[in-house]
Amino acid sequence: MAFTHPANIQQVDEASYGERMADKVAAGFGSWKFIWIQTVLVVIWMTLNITGLLFQWDKYPFILLNLVFSTQAAYAAPLILLSQNRQSDHDRIRAETDLATDVEALNILKSIAAEFNIPVKE
């Protein structure tokens, strides 16, 4: 029987749809794949608008591109913070559970040491 850490139960099994979505968005924004895709899209955007191959929908200084970045940042920042808060809760629950396990193990070792008259430093 596999043991599921209480922090993992809270993080995965009890997560709401919004919490899972925030985790996915934060993971996406924090990936090299996202950086490369965004870089390619920005280069294409700028190239098309500088050369005017199709038509210039966002002439230099690329005000629409700046608006797109601002909107992206306005949505990304709170979602990343939500994900970080969930990770912090996960770490706290894991640390509390690990401490309880360590204290229990210490008490078992102390009782074994007492049974064999082994001195234990406090």
N, C-alpha and C positions, 0 to 999 in steps of 0.2 A: 504494500500500500504506500503510495507516494505521499509525502508530507508537503502540504502547500503552506508556505510562509504567510502569516496573517497580513503582512504588508502587500504581498502579491494578490491576496484575495481582495483587499480594499482597492488596490490599484487597477485590477483587471475586471474581476467579477462584479464589483459593486459600482463601477464607473458609469456615469450617465452618458447619454449620447453626446452632449456638449463637451464633457471632459475627454471622451475618446477622440472627438474631432479636434480639440485643442492640442492633444498629444500628437495627432497625425500632422497637423499644420506645422507645429513646432519642429517635428522631425523633418518635414519637407523643407522648411526654411533653413534648417541647419545642415543641409546636405550639399555636397559638391555638385550633384546633378542639378539642383536648383540654381546654383551659382552659374554653372556653365550654360544652362538653358536661358537664364535671364541675360547673361552677357551676350549670347548670340542674338537674342531678340532685340536688345538695345542697339547692337551694331547694325542689324538689318534696318531697324527703325531709323537710325541716324543716316545710314547710307542712302536709303530710299528718299528721305526728306532733303538731304543735301544735294543729291544728284537730280532729283525730280524725275526719275525714270517713269513712275506711274503718275503721280501728282503729289504736290507738297501739302499734306494735310496738317503738318506740324513744323513750320519753318523754324530755323534757328532763331532764338535760343531754346527751342523745344519745350515750350510752356505746357503742352498737353502731356508730354513725357514726364515732366516734373509733377504734374497733377496725378498721373498714374502712380508714380513712386510714392507720393504723399499719401494717397489713398491706400496703397499697399501697406505702408508703414503704420497707418492709423489702425488697420485691422490686424496686422501681424503682431504689433507690440502687446496688446492685451491678451491675445491668444497664447503668445509665448510666455507671458507672465502667469497665466492660468496653468499652463503645463509645468512651469517651474514650481509653482505652489503645490501642485499635486506631487511632484517629485520630492519636494521637501517633506510633505506629509508621509510619503512612502518611506523615506529615509528615517524619519522620527519613529514610525511604527516599527520598522525593522530594528532600530537601535533599542527600543524599549523591550521588544520581544527577545532580542539577543541578550540583553542584560538580565532579564528574568531567567533565561536558560542558563546563563553563566552563574547566577546566584544559586540556582537549584543544584547545578553541578558542584559548586563549591561546598554546599551543605552536605551533599552526598560524600564528597571526598573527606570532609571533616569527620563525618560519622564513621567512615571506614578507618581513618587515622586514629580516632578515639577507641575504636574497637580493638586495634592492635597496639594501643598505647604509644603511638607515634606523636611526638610533640609537633604542634602546628603554630606557626607565627601568625599573629593577627595583623 
